[in-house]
Each structure stands twice: as C-alpha cells, then as structure tokens.
Amino acid sequence: MNTAGKVMVGVLTGAAVGLLTGILLAPDSGKRTREKLVGKSKDLRNKVTDSLDDVKMAYNRKVDVFANQSKSGIESIKNGLKV
C-alpha cells in the first residue's frame, strides 16, 4: 500500500473511532446526538472527498511524469537508431 493509501486508511480509522467515541460519551438527548452525528458524517465525507482528490492529483502527476519520461526515452532510442 502506498503512502497516500496509508494516510487515507488512517484518516478514516481516526474519524470512525472519534465518531463512535463521541456517540458513546454524548451527554445530549437522542435528537441532538443524531443532529451532531449527521454533522460529523458530513464533515467526514468532506475530509474523505478531499483526501481522495489529493490522491487523484498525486496519481495523475506521477502518470504525467512517467508518460513524459517514456516519451523522452522513446525519442532518444529513435534518435540513436537513426544513422
């Protein structure tokens, strides 16, 4: 698993543990707890979406670098074969 994947797993695990702890220790009424839960769920969704966007951008940058290096390598080989 790459670093971005490990970070995402850590974020999701931490968020899930925090959410569960908050629910179990909530001193509020059921209705208020549900409202908080909905709010925290939305926050978690936003964090996961942001993390996924970061992973996508990092992946796309790596693909672009690899593609450019491959093109350069192919051009070098073509030029080397020309006599």
Secondary structure, 3 states (H helix, E strand, C coil): CCHHHHHHHHHHHHHHHHHHHHHHCCCCCHHHHHHHHHHHHHHHHHHHHHHHHHHHHHHHHHHHHHHHHHHHHHHHHHHHHCC
